[in-house]
């Protein structure tokens, strides 16, 4: 029973230190809020930022679509060329790709 009271007293002492530390932290944060000005940018800044991002995304989309279209045309053209000009090579390549997959 005595050891419980001693532990309880030590625990109360730790709680006092904890509460004092919390109080100091809160006071410090309040001083920080009072002394540091908070700047909020205007709405026009964010609207311009969004407009620039949209334009950049649109440019990237057009560029990627152009690259995709050129690559697709090259692939289809080469496959059709091989099919009509050298059908044996075309069918051999088709067999190799099928086996590999």
ABEGO torsion letter per residue (X at the ends): XAAAAAAAAAAAAAAAAAAAAAAAAAAAAAAAAAABBBBBBBAAAAAAAAAAAAAAAAAAAAAAAAAAAAAAAAAAAAAAAAAAABAAAAAAAAAAAAAAX
